[in-house]
Amino acid sequence: MSTPSDPRTLVMHGLRLKGFAEAAGVAEAVGVTEAEAKPALDQLVAESLATYRSGRISGFTLTPAGRAEHLSRLAAELDEAGVRDALHAAYQRFLGLNTELLTVCTAWQLREVNGESTPNDHTDAVYDAEVVEQLAQLHARVEPIGEELATLLARFAGYGPRLSFALAQVRSGDVDFFTKPMVPSYHTVWFELHEDLLATLGIERGSEGAS
């Protein structure tokens, strides 16, 4: 049985993954309700572990002290669960697919016309269908990794269904779910999973792949 995260750690983690977000966005990222996330976020603000900015664009963000506590909590959770090595092995397999995902997303956004790279206007249905099929093939390879991650730490369980949902939306014609950043697109969810693995394992993005 996978190890669950305590509610405070889960909310801090959702805010770390989003960077800057309202309670609803934090809740969506880690599979809790907004009603559960909001009081926890307010408590973090009261403890100077997070700040809240209101205005045209409003949301919570972790303070440096909050980020430090978050990392400490993740390290303790990982050691208590005793799954660090298994999680790192799964991360390495995920990392092996990451470049391919970026290549597929680039192919969706840009295409070569007369020897030049140009924005994809999505008027060529055959070309788009080929790129969607590439995404589907990649998804089939990342699914087992997502399933394994979910057996190690419970908070990873949401990524597989979220990726599957985004792919289904793309296949049904809602192309925003391929790479658009403001919706839970395939690229958005993949990026959050990548960030989750880095944060959980305490790996700095700049040093990724160095070991």
Rosetta blueprint (number, residue, H / E / L):
1 M L
2 S L
3 T E
4 P L
5 S L
6 D L
7 P H
8 R H
9 T H
10 L H
11 V H
12 M H
13 H H
14 G H
15 L H
16 R H
17 L H
18 K H
19 G L
20 F L
21 A E
22 E L
23 A H
24 A H
25 G H
26 V H
27 A H
28 E H
29 A H
30 V H
31 G L
32 V L
33 T L
34 E H
35 A H
36 E H
37 A H
38 K H
39 P H
40 A H
41 L H
42 D H
43 Q H
44 L H
45 V H
46 A H
47 E L
48 S L
49 L L
50 A E
51 T E
52 Y E
53 R E
54 S L
55 G L
56 R L
57 I L
58 S L
59 G E
60 F E
61 T E
62 L E
63 T L
64 P H
65 A H
66 G H
67 R H
68 A H
69 E H
70 H H
71 L H
72 S H
73 R H
74 L H
75 A H
76 A H
77 E H
78 L H
79 D H
80 E H
81 A H
82 G L
83 V L
84 R H
85 D H
86 A H
87 L H
88 H H
89 A H
90 A H
91 Y H
92 Q H
93 R H
94 F H
95 L H
96 G H
97 L H
98 N H
99 T H
100 E H
101 L H
102 L H
103 T H
104 V H
105 C H
106 T H
107 A H
108 W H
109 Q H
110 L E
111 R E
112 E E
113 V E
114 N L
115 G L
116 E E
117 S E
118 T E
119 P E
120 N L
121 D L
122 H L
123 T L
124 D L
125 A H
126 V H
127 Y H
128 D H
129 A H
130 E H
131 V H
132 V H
133 E H
134 Q H
135 L H
136 A H
137 Q H
138 L H
139 H H
140 A H
141 R H
142 V H
143 E H
144 P H
145 I H
146 G H
147 E H
148 E H
149 L H
150 A H
151 T H
152 L H
153 L E
154 A H
155 R H
156 F H
157 A L
158 G L
159 Y H
160 G H
161 P H
162 R H
163 L H
164 S H
165 F H
166 A H
167 L H
168 A H
169 Q H
170 V H
171 R H
172 S L
173 G L
174 D L
175 V L
176 D H
177 F H
178 F H
179 T H
180 K L
181 P L
182 M L
183 V L
184 P L
185 S L
186 Y H
187 H H
188 T H
189 V H
190 W H
191 F H
192 E H
193 L H
194 H H
195 E H
196 D H
197 L H
198 L H
199 A H
200 T H
201 L H
202 G L
203 I L
204 E L
205 R H
206 G H
207 S H
208 E L
209 G L
210 A L
211 S L
